[in-house]
Amino acid sequence: MGNIQYKDIIVKAKGYRVPGKPPTFFCVEVSGFKVNVDKVNGEAPSPLDYQLVSLAGCFNVVCNVVAREMGIDVEDFEVEVEGVFNPEKLSTGKGLRAGYKEIRVKVRVKSKAPREVLEKLIKTVEERCPIADNLVNPTPLVVTLEA
């Protein structure tokens, strides 16, 4: 069996303000979908909400891939994600950081596989989850202004 050469995939998202909505309300188009975004406690989920949604969803997708590779039958799978956020930096420019101080993940797996196997499954899911990787490792952010 030969080695598969994977190539980089570029995922693009484009956002814009929605007429008739508050200026914090934003529509982002990505992969053929339109996603509404707003401030915390606004008219749509906030970017912070979507970060937790992304992590939970990514755990599910990666769990399916890894379970299949490991030959594990997962009957049911749940992920609960909780982020601890202090708005001081966002609101005032002061404080330690603008992002989550901590993100906690609880995973529930229903399977006949032994606990040790399920622990290995979840450890592997965490290691291979692109969203978890972006949260725990520095990812270069390149911002340019087009005026």
GUPA-244702 format. One record per residue: residue number from 1; residue in one letter; chain; x, y, z negated of N, C-alpha, C, O in turn. Coordinates in steps of 0.1 Angstrom, whole numbers, plus 5000, padded with zeros to 4 digits. Example, Ala and Ser with C-alpha at 12.3 -4.5 7.8 and 13.67 -1.06 7.14 Angstrom:
REM GUPA-244702
+-----+----+----+-------+--------+------+--------+---------+------+-------+--------+------+-------+--------+------+
:   i : aa : ch : neast : nnorth :  nup : caeast : canorth : caup : ceast : cnorth :  cup : oeast : onorth :  oup :
+-----+----+----+-------+--------+------+--------+---------+------+-------+--------+------+-------+--------+------+
:   1 :  A :  A :  5132 :   4943 : 4922 :   5123 :    4955 : 4922 :  5132 :   4967 : 4922 :  5142 :   4967 : 4915 :
:   2 :  S :  A :  5128 :   4978 : 4929 :   5137 :    4989 : 4929 :  5129 :   5000 : 4921 :  5134 :   5011 : 4920 :
+-----+----+----+-------+--------+------+--------+---------+------+-------+--------+------+-------+--------+------+
//
This chain:
REM GUPA-244702
+-----+----+----+-------+--------+------+--------+---------+------+-------+--------+------+-------+--------+------+
:   i : aa : ch : neast : nnorth :  nup : caeast : canorth : caup : ceast : cnorth :  cup : oeast : onorth :  oup :
+-----+----+----+-------+--------+------+--------+---------+------+-------+--------+------+-------+--------+------+
:   1 :  M :  A :  5008 :   4988 : 5000 :   5000 :    5000 : 5000 :  5009 :   5012 : 5000 :  5017 :   5014 : 4991 :
:   2 :  G :  A :  5007 :   5021 : 5010 :   5016 :    5033 : 5011 :  5011 :   5044 : 5001 :  5000 :   5044 : 4996 :
:   3 :  N :  A :  5020 :   5054 : 5000 :   5017 :    5065 : 4991 :  5008 :   5075 : 4999 :  5010 :   5078 : 5011 :
:   4 :  I :  A :  4998 :   5080 : 4992 :   4989 :    5090 : 4998 :  4995 :   5103 : 4996 :  4999 :   5106 : 4984 :
:   5 :  Q :  A :  4995 :   5111 : 5006 :   5000 :    5125 : 5005 :  4988 :   5134 : 5003 :  4981 :   5136 : 5013 :
:   6 :  Y :  A :  4987 :   5140 : 4991 :   4976 :    5149 : 4989 :  4980 :   5163 : 4993 :  4992 :   5167 : 4990 :
:   7 :  K :  A :  4971 :   5171 : 4998 :   4974 :    5185 : 5002 :  4966 :   5194 : 4993 :  4956 :   5190 : 4987 :
:   8 :  D :  A :  4972 :   5206 : 4991 :   4965 :    5216 : 4983 :  4951 :   5219 : 4989 :  4949 :   5220 : 5001 :
:   9 :  I :  A :  4941 :   5221 : 4981 :   4928 :    5226 : 4985 :  4926 :   5240 : 4979 :  4928 :   5242 : 4968 :
:  10 :  I :  A :  4921 :   5249 : 4988 :   4918 :    5262 : 4983 :  4903 :   5263 : 4981 :  4895 :   5261 : 4990 :
:  11 :  V :  A :  4899 :   5267 : 4969 :   4885 :    5270 : 4966 :  4884 :   5285 : 4965 :  4891 :   5291 : 4958 :
:  12 :  K :  A :  4874 :   5290 : 4973 :   4872 :    5304 : 4973 :  4858 :   5308 : 4967 :  4848 :   5301 : 4969 :
:  13 :  A :  A :  4858 :   5319 : 4960 :   4846 :    5324 : 4954 :  4846 :   5339 : 4957 :  4856 :   5346 : 4957 :
:  14 :  K :  A :  4834 :   5344 : 4960 :   4832 :    5358 : 4963 :  4820 :   5364 : 4955 :  4809 :   5358 : 4956 :
:  15 :  G :  A :  4822 :   5374 : 4948 :   4812 :    5380 : 4939 :  4808 :   5394 : 4943 :  4816 :   5401 : 4949 :
:  16 :  Y :  A :  4795 :   5397 : 4940 :   4790 :    5411 : 4943 :  4779 :   5414 : 4934 :  4772 :   5406 : 4929 :
:  17 :  R :  A :  4777 :   5427 : 4932 :   4766 :    5432 : 4924 :  4753 :   5430 : 4931 :  4753 :   5430 : 4943 :
:  18 :  V :  A :  4743 :   5428 : 4923 :   4729 :    5426 : 4929 :  4721 :   5438 : 4928 :  4719 :   5443 : 4917 :
:  19 :  P :  A :  4716 :   5444 : 4939 :   4708 :    5456 : 4938 :  4696 :   5454 : 4929 :  4689 :   5443 : 4930 :
:  20 :  G :  A :  4692 :   5464 : 4921 :   4681 :    5463 : 4913 :  4683 :   5456 : 4899 :  4674 :   5455 : 4891 :
:  21 :  K :  A :  4695 :   5451 : 4897 :   4699 :    5445 : 4885 :  4709 :   5454 : 4878 :  4715 :   5463 : 4884 :
:  22 :  P :  A :  4711 :   5452 : 4865 :   4722 :    5460 : 4858 :  4735 :   5457 : 4864 :  4738 :   5447 : 4870 :
:  23 :  P :  A :  4744 :   5467 : 4863 :   4758 :    5466 : 4869 :  4766 :   5454 : 4864 :  4775 :   5449 : 4871 :
:  24 :  T :  A :  4762 :   5448 : 4852 :   4769 :    5436 : 4847 :  4765 :   5424 : 4854 :  4772 :   5413 : 4853 :
:  25 :  F :  A :  4753 :   5424 : 4860 :   4747 :    5412 : 4867 :  4755 :   5411 : 4880 :  4756 :   5420 : 4888 :
:  26 :  F :  A :  4759 :   5399 : 4883 :   4768 :    5396 : 4894 :  4764 :   5383 : 4901 :  4759 :   5374 : 4894 :
:  27 :  C :  A :  4765 :   5382 : 4914 :   4762 :    5370 : 4921 :  4775 :   5365 : 4927 :  4782 :   5373 : 4933 :
:  28 :  V :  A :  4779 :   5353 : 4925 :   4791 :    5347 : 4930 :  4788 :   5336 : 4939 :  4780 :   5327 : 4935 :
:  29 :  E :  A :  4793 :   5336 : 4951 :   4791 :    5325 : 4961 :  4803 :   5317 : 4961 :  4814 :   5322 : 4963 :
:  30 :  V :  A :  4801 :   5304 : 4959 :   4813 :    5294 : 4959 :  4808 :   5281 : 4964 :  4797 :   5276 : 4960 :
:  31 :  S :  A :  4815 :   5275 : 4973 :   4812 :    5262 : 4979 :  4798 :   5261 : 4984 :  4792 :   5250 : 4982 :
:  32 :  G :  A :  4792 :   5271 : 4990 :   4779 :    5271 : 4995 :  4768 :   5273 : 4985 :  4756 :   5272 : 4988 :
:  33 :  F :  A :  4772 :   5276 : 4972 :   4762 :    5279 : 4962 :  4762 :   5293 : 4957 :  4773 :   5300 : 4958 :
:  34 :  K :  A :  4751 :   5298 : 4953 :   4751 :    5312 : 4947 :  4749 :   5310 : 4932 :  4739 :   5303 : 4927 :
:  35 :  V :  A :  4757 :   5316 : 4924 :   4757 :    5315 : 4909 :  4756 :   5329 : 4903 :  4764 :   5338 : 4906 :
:  36 :  N :  A :  4746 :   5331 : 4895 :   4744 :    5344 : 4888 :  4752 :   5344 : 4875 :  4753 :   5334 : 4868 :
:  37 :  V :  A :  4758 :   5355 : 4873 :   4767 :    5357 : 4861 :  4763 :   5371 : 4855 :  4761 :   5380 : 4862 :
:  38 :  D :  A :  4763 :   5372 : 4842 :   4761 :    5384 : 4835 :  4769 :   5385 : 4822 :  4777 :   5376 : 4819 :
:  39 :  K :  A :  4768 :   5396 : 4815 :   4775 :    5397 : 4802 :  4769 :   5387 : 4792 :  4759 :   5381 : 4794 :
:  40 :  V :  A :  4776 :   5386 : 4781 :   4771 :    5378 : 4770 :  4757 :   5383 : 4766 :  4755 :   5395 : 4764 :
:  41 :  N :  A :  4748 :   5374 : 4764 :   4734 :    5377 : 4761 :  4727 :   5386 : 4771 :  4718 :   5394 : 4768 :
:  42 :  G :  A :  4731 :   5384 : 4784 :   4725 :    5392 : 4795 :  4714 :   5383 : 4801 :  4707 :   5375 : 4795 :
:  43 :  E :  A :  4711 :   5386 : 4814 :   4701 :    5379 : 4822 :  4705 :   5366 : 4828 :  4696 :   5359 : 4834 :
:  44 :  A :  A :  4717 :   5363 : 4827 :   4723 :    5350 : 4833 :  4734 :   5346 : 4824 :  4739 :   5353 : 4815 :
:  45 :  P :  A :  4739 :   5333 : 4825 :   4750 :    5329 : 4817 :  4762 :   5338 : 4820 :  4764 :   5344 : 4830 :
:  46 :  S :  A :  4770 :   5340 : 4809 :   4782 :    5348 : 4810 :  4794 :   5340 : 4815 :  4794 :   5328 : 4816 :
:  47 :  P :  A :  4805 :   5347 : 4819 :   4817 :    5340 : 4824 :  4822 :   5330 : 4813 :  4827 :   5319 : 4816 :
:  48 :  L :  A :  4821 :   5334 : 4800 :   4825 :    5325 : 4789 :  4816 :   5313 : 4789 :  4821 :   5302 : 4786 :
:  49 :  D :  A :  4803 :   5315 : 4791 :   4794 :    5303 : 4792 :  4798 :   5294 : 4803 :  4799 :   5281 : 4801 :
:  50 :  Y :  A :  4801 :   5299 : 4815 :   4805 :    5291 : 4826 :  4818 :   5284 : 4824 :  4820 :   5273 : 4829 :
:  51 :  Q :  A :  4827 :   5289 : 4816 :   4839 :    5282 : 4813 :  4836 :   5270 : 4805 :  4843 :   5259 : 4808 :
:  52 :  L :  A :  4827 :   5270 : 4796 :   4823 :    5258 : 4788 :  4816 :   5249 : 4797 :  4818 :   5236 : 4796 :
:  53 :  V :  A :  4807 :   5254 : 4806 :   4800 :    5245 : 4815 :  4810 :   5238 : 4824 :  4809 :   5226 : 4827 :
:  54 :  S :  A :  4820 :   5245 : 4829 :   4830 :    5239 : 4838 :  4838 :   5228 : 4831 :  4840 :   5218 : 4837 :
:  55 :  L :  A :  4841 :   5230 : 4818 :   4849 :    5220 : 4811 :  4840 :   5208 : 4809 :  4844 :   5196 : 4811 :
:  56 :  A :  A :  4828 :   5209 : 4805 :   4819 :    5198 : 4803 :  4816 :   5191 : 4816 :  4817 :   5178 : 4816 :
:  57 :  G :  A :  4813 :   5198 : 4826 :   4811 :    5192 : 4839 :  4823 :   5184 : 4845 :  4822 :   5174 : 4850 :
:  58 :  C :  A :  4834 :   5190 : 4843 :   4847 :    5184 : 4847 :  4850 :   5171 : 4840 :  4854 :   5161 : 4846 :
:  59 :  F :  A :  4847 :   5171 : 4827 :   4849 :    5159 : 4819 :  4840 :   5148 : 4825 :  4845 :   5136 : 4826 :
:  60 :  N :  A :  4828 :   5151 : 4828 :   4819 :    5141 : 4834 :  4824 :   5136 : 4847 :  4824 :   5124 : 4849 :
:  61 :  V :  A :  4828 :   5145 : 4856 :   4833 :    5140 : 4869 :  4845 :   5131 : 4868 :  4846 :   5121 : 4874 :
:  62 :  V :  A :  4855 :   5136 : 4860 :   4867 :    5128 : 4858 :  4864 :   5115 : 4851 :  4871 :   5105 : 4854 :
:  63 :  C :  A :  4855 :   5115 : 4841 :   4852 :    5103 : 4834 :  4847 :   5092 : 4844 :  4851 :   5081 : 4843 :
:  64 :  N :  A :  4839 :   5096 : 4854 :   4834 :    5087 : 4864 :  4845 :   5081 : 4872 :  4845 :   5069 : 4875 :
:  65 :  V :  A :  4855 :   5089 : 4876 :   4866 :    5085 : 4884 :  4875 :   5075 : 4875 :  4878 :   5064 : 4880 :
:  66 :  V :  A :  4878 :   5079 : 4863 :   4887 :    5071 : 4855 :  4881 :   5058 : 4850 :  4887 :   5048 : 4850 :
:  67 :  A :  A :  4868 :   5059 : 4847 :   4861 :    5047 : 4842 :  4861 :   5036 : 4854 :  4863 :   5024 : 4851 :
:  68 :  R :  A :  4858 :   5041 : 4866 :   4858 :    5032 : 4877 :  4872 :   5025 : 4879 :  4873 :   5013 : 4881 :
:  69 :  E :  A :  4882 :   5034 : 4878 :   4896 :    5028 : 4879 :  4899 :   5018 : 4868 :  4906 :   5008 : 4871 :
:  70 :  M :  A :  4894 :   5021 : 4856 :   4897 :    5012 : 4845 :  4888 :   5000 : 4844 :  4889 :   4991 : 4835 :
:  71 :  G :  A :  4877 :   5000 : 4853 :   4868 :    4989 : 4852 :  4858 :   4989 : 4840 :  4854 :   4979 : 4836 :
:  72 :  I :  A :  4856 :   5002 : 4836 :   4847 :    5003 : 4824 :  4833 :   5007 : 4829 :  4831 :   5016 : 4837 :
:  73 :  D :  A :  4823 :   5000 : 4824 :   4809 :    5004 : 4827 :  4804 :   5014 : 4816 :  4803 :   5011 : 4805 :
:  74 :  V :  A :  4803 :   5027 : 4820 :   4798 :    5037 : 4811 :  4783 :   5038 : 4814 :  4778 :   5043 : 4824 :
:  75 :  E :  A :  4775 :   5034 : 4803 :   4761 :    5034 : 4804 :  4755 :   5049 : 4803 :  4745 :   5052 : 4810 :
:  76 :  D :  A :  4761 :   5056 : 4794 :   4757 :    5070 : 4792 :  4769 :   5078 : 4788 :  4778 :   5073 : 4781 :
:  77 :  F :  A :  4769 :   5091 : 4790 :   4780 :    5100 : 4787 :  4775 :   5114 : 4784 :  4767 :   5119 : 4792 :
:  78 :  E :  A :  4779 :   5119 : 4773 :   4775 :    5133 : 4769 :  4788 :   5140 : 4764 :  4797 :   5135 : 4758 :
:  79 :  V :  A :  4788 :   5153 : 4767 :   4799 :    5162 : 4763 :  4793 :   5174 : 4756 :  4784 :   5181 : 4762 :
:  80 :  E :  A :  4797 :   5178 : 4745 :   4793 :    5190 : 4738 :  4806 :   5199 : 4736 :  4816 :   5194 : 4731 :
:  81 :  V :  A :  4805 :   5211 : 4741 :   4816 :    5220 : 4741 :  4812 :   5232 : 4734 :  4802 :   5238 : 4736 :
:  82 :  E :  A :  4821 :   5237 : 4725 :   4819 :    5248 : 4717 :  4831 :   5257 : 4717 :  4842 :   5253 : 4714 :
:  83 :  G :  A :  4829 :   5270 : 4720 :   4840 :    5279 : 4720 :  4839 :   5290 : 4709 :  4828 :   5294 : 4706 :
:  84 :  V :  A :  4850 :   5293 : 4703 :   4851 :    5303 : 4693 :  4857 :   5316 : 4699 :  4868 :   5316 : 4704 :
:  85 :  F :  A :  4849 :   5327 : 4699 :   4852 :    5339 : 4707 :  4851 :   5351 : 4698 :  4841 :   5352 : 4691 :
:  86 :  N :  A :  4861 :   5360 : 4697 :   4860 :    5372 : 4690 :  4860 :   5384 : 4700 :  4870 :   5385 : 4708 :
:  87 :  P :  A :  4849 :   5392 : 4701 :   4848 :    5402 : 4712 :  4857 :   5415 : 4709 :  4856 :   5424 : 4717 :
:  88 :  E :  A :  4865 :   5415 : 4699 :   4872 :    5428 : 4696 :  4881 :   5432 : 4708 :  4881 :   5444 : 4712 :
:  89 :  K :  A :  4889 :   5423 : 4713 :   4898 :    5427 : 4724 :  4890 :   5432 : 4736 :  4894 :   5442 : 4743 :
:  90 :  L :  A :  4880 :   5425 : 4740 :   4871 :    5429 : 4751 :  4865 :   5442 : 4749 :  4865 :   5451 : 4758 :
:  91 :  S :  A :  4860 :   5444 : 4737 :   4852 :    5457 : 4733 :  4861 :   5469 : 4731 :  4857 :   5480 : 4734 :
:  92 :  T :  A :  4872 :   5467 : 4725 :   4880 :    5478 : 4720 :  4894 :   5479 : 4726 :  4901 :   5489 : 4726 :
:  93 :  G :  A :  4899 :   5468 : 4732 :   4913 :    5468 : 4737 :  4923 :   5464 : 4726 :  4934 :   5462 : 4729 :
:  94 :  K :  A :  4918 :   5462 : 4714 :   4926 :    5458 : 4703 :  4923 :   5444 : 4699 :  4912 :   5439 : 4703 :
:  95 :  G :  A :  4932 :   5438 : 4692 :   4929 :    5424 : 4688 :  4939 :   5415 : 4695 :  4947 :   5419 : 4703 :
:  96 :  L :  A :  4939 :   5402 : 4691 :   4949 :    5393 : 4695 :  4947 :   5388 : 4710 :  4957 :   5388 : 4717 :
:  97 :  R :  A :  4935 :   5385 : 4714 :   4933 :    5380 : 4727 :  4919 :   5382 : 4731 :  4910 :   5383 : 4723 :
:  98 :  A :  A :  4916 :   5382 : 4744 :   4903 :    5384 : 4749 :  4895 :   5371 : 4751 :  4883 :   5371 : 4751 :
:  99 :  G :  A :  4902 :   5360 : 4752 :   4896 :    5347 : 4755 :  4892 :   5340 : 4742 :  4893 :   5345 : 4731 :
: 100 :  Y :  A :  4888 :   5327 : 4744 :   4884 :    5319 : 4733 :  4896 :   5317 : 4724 :  4907 :   5315 : 4729 :
: 101 :  K :  A :  4894 :   5317 : 4711 :   4904 :    5313 : 4701 :  4906 :   5298 : 4700 :  4917 :   5294 : 4697 :
: 102 :  E :  A :  4895 :   5291 : 4703 :   4896 :    5277 : 4702 :  4884 :   5271 : 4710 :  4873 :   5277 : 4710 :
: 103 :  I :  A :  4886 :   5260 : 4716 :   4875 :    5253 : 4723 :  4875 :   5239 : 4717 :  4885 :   5232 : 4717 :
: 104 :  R :  A :  4863 :   5234 : 4713 :   4861 :    5221 : 4707 :  4853 :   5213 : 4716 :  4842 :   5217 : 4721 :
: 105 :  V :  A :  4857 :   5200 : 4718 :   4849 :    5191 : 4727 :  4846 :   5179 : 4719 :  4855 :   5172 : 4713 :
: 106 :  K :  A :  4833 :   5175 : 4720 :   4828 :    5162 : 4714 :  4823 :   5154 : 4726 :  4815 :   5159 : 4734 :
: 107 :  V :  A :  4828 :   5142 : 4727 :   4824 :    5133 : 4737 :  4817 :   5121 : 4731 :  4822 :   5115 : 4722 :
: 108 :  R :  A :  4805 :   5117 : 4737 :   4798 :    5105 : 4733 :  4798 :   5096 : 4745 :  4793 :   5100 : 4756 :
: 109 :  V :  A :  4803 :   5084 : 4744 :   4803 :    5074 : 4754 :  4795 :   5062 : 4750 :  4798 :   5056 : 4739 :
: 110 :  K :  A :  4785 :   5058 : 4758 :   4778 :    5045 : 4755 :  4783 :   5035 : 4765 :  4782 :   5036 : 4777 :
: 111 :  S :  A :  4790 :   5025 : 4759 :   4796 :    5015 : 4767 :  4798 :   5002 : 4759 :  4799 :   5003 : 4746 :
: 112 :  K :  A :  4799 :   4991 : 4765 :   4802 :    4979 : 4758 :  4817 :   4977 : 4756 :  4822 :   4967 : 4749 :
: 113 :  A :  A :  4825 :   4986 : 4762 :   4840 :    4985 : 4761 :  4844 :   4987 : 4746 :  4837 :   4995 : 4739 :
: 114 :  P :  A :  4855 :   4981 : 4742 :   4860 :    4984 : 4728 :  4864 :   4998 : 4726 :  4867 :   5005 : 4735 :
: 115 :  R :  A :  4863 :   5003 : 4713 :   4867 :    5017 : 4710 :  4881 :   5020 : 4715 :  4882 :   5032 : 4720 :
: 116 :  E :  A :  4890 :   5012 : 4714 :   4904 :    5015 : 4718 :  4904 :   5018 : 4733 :  4912 :   5027 : 4737 :
: 117 :  V :  A :  4897 :   5010 : 4741 :   4896 :    5013 : 4755 :  4889 :   5026 : 4758 :  4894 :   5033 : 4767 :
: 118 :  L :  A :  4879 :   5029 : 4751 :   4872 :    5042 : 4752 :  4881 :   5054 : 4748 :  4880 :   5064 : 4755 :
: 119 :  E :  A :  4889 :   5052 : 4738 :   4898 :    5062 : 4734 :  4908 :   5065 : 4745 :  4912 :   5076 : 4748 :
: 120 :  K :  A :  4913 :   5054 : 4751 :   4922 :    5056 : 4763 :  4916 :   5063 : 4774 :  4921 :   5071 : 4781 :
: 121 :  L :  A :  4903 :   5059 : 4777 :   4895 :    5065 : 4787 :  4894 :   5080 : 4785 :  4898 :   5088 : 4794 :
: 122 :  I :  A :  4891 :   5084 : 4773 :   4889 :    5099 : 4771 :  4902 :   5106 : 4771 :  4903 :   5118 : 4775 :
: 123 :  K :  A :  4913 :   5100 : 4766 :   4926 :    5106 : 4766 :  4930 :   5109 : 4781 :  4936 :   5119 : 4784 :
: 124 :  T :  A :  4927 :   5099 : 4789 :   4931 :    5100 : 4803 :  4922 :   5110 : 4810 :  4927 :   5118 : 4819 :
: 125 :  V :  A :  4909 :   5111 : 4807 :   4900 :    5121 : 4812 :  4906 :   5135 : 4808 :  4906 :   5144 : 4817 :
: 126 :  E :  A :  4910 :   5137 : 4796 :   4915 :    5150 : 4792 :  4928 :   5154 : 4800 :  4929 :   5165 : 4804 :
: 127 :  E :  A :  4936 :   5144 : 4802 :   4949 :    5146 : 4809 :  4947 :   5150 : 4824 :  4954 :   5157 : 4830 :
: 128 :  R :  A :  4936 :   5144 : 4830 :   4934 :    5145 : 4844 :  4923 :   5155 : 4848 :  4921 :   5158 : 4860 :
: 129 :  C :  A :  4917 :   5162 : 4838 :   4907 :    5172 : 4840 :  4913 :   5185 : 4845 :  4920 :   5191 : 4837 :
: 130 :  P :  A :  4910 :   5190 : 4857 :   4916 :    5202 : 4862 :  4912 :   5214 : 4853 :  4921 :   5223 : 4851 :
: 131 :  I :  A :  4900 :   5215 : 4848 :   4896 :    5226 : 4839 :  4904 :   5226 : 4826 :  4909 :   5236 : 4822 :
: 132 :  A :  A :  4905 :   5214 : 4820 :   4913 :    5213 : 4808 :  4927 :   5217 : 4810 :  4933 :   5224 : 4802 :
: 133 :  D :  A :  4933 :   5213 : 4821 :   4946 :    5216 : 4825 :  4948 :   5231 : 4826 :  4958 :   5237 : 4821 :
: 134 :  N :  A :  4938 :   5238 : 4832 :   4939 :    5253 : 4834 :  4938 :   5260 : 4820 :  4943 :   5271 : 4819 :
: 135 :  L :  A :  4931 :   5253 : 4811 :   4929 :    5260 : 4798 :  4941 :   5258 : 4789 :  4945 :   5267 : 4781 :
: 136 :  V :  A :  4948 :   5247 : 4790 :   4959 :    5244 : 4781 :  4973 :   5248 : 4786 :  4983 :   5248 : 4779 :
: 137 :  N :  A :  4974 :   5250 : 4799 :   4987 :    5253 : 4806 :  4986 :   5267 : 4813 :  4975 :   5270 : 4819 :
: 138 :  P :  A :  4997 :   5274 : 4812 :   4996 :    5287 : 4820 :  4995 :   5285 : 4835 :  5001 :   5276 : 4841 :
: 139 :  T :  A :  4985 :   5292 : 4841 :   4983 :    5291 : 4855 :  4986 :   5305 : 4860 :  4979 :   5315 : 4856 :
: 140 :  P :  A :  4995 :   5307 : 4870 :   4997 :    5321 : 4875 :  4984 :   5327 : 4880 :  4976 :   5321 : 4887 :
: 141 :  L :  A :  4982 :   5339 : 4877 :   4970 :    5347 : 4881 :  4976 :   5359 : 4889 :  4983 :   5367 : 4884 :
: 142 :  V :  A :  4973 :   5359 : 4902 :   4978 :    5370 : 4911 :  4966 :   5379 : 4914 :  4956 :   5374 : 4921 :
: 143 :  V :  A :  4966 :   5391 : 4910 :   4955 :    5401 : 4912 :  4960 :   5412 : 4921 :  4971 :   5418 : 4919 :
: 144 :  T :  A :  4953 :   5414 : 4932 :   4956 :    5425 : 4941 :  4944 :   5434 : 4942 :  4932 :   5430 : 4941 :
: 145 :  L :  A :  4947 :   5447 : 4945 :   4936 :    5457 : 4946 :  4935 :   5460 : 4961 :  4945 :   5463 : 4968 :
: 146 :  E :  A :  4923 :   5459 : 4966 :   4921 :    5464 : 4980 :  4912 :   5476 : 4979 :  4900 :   5475 : 4975 :
: 147 :  A :  A :  4916 :   5488 : 4982 :   4908 :    5500 : 4980 :  4905 :   5506 : 4993 :  4898 :   5516 : 4994 :
+-----+----+----+-------+--------+------+--------+---------+------+-------+--------+------+-------+--------+------+
//
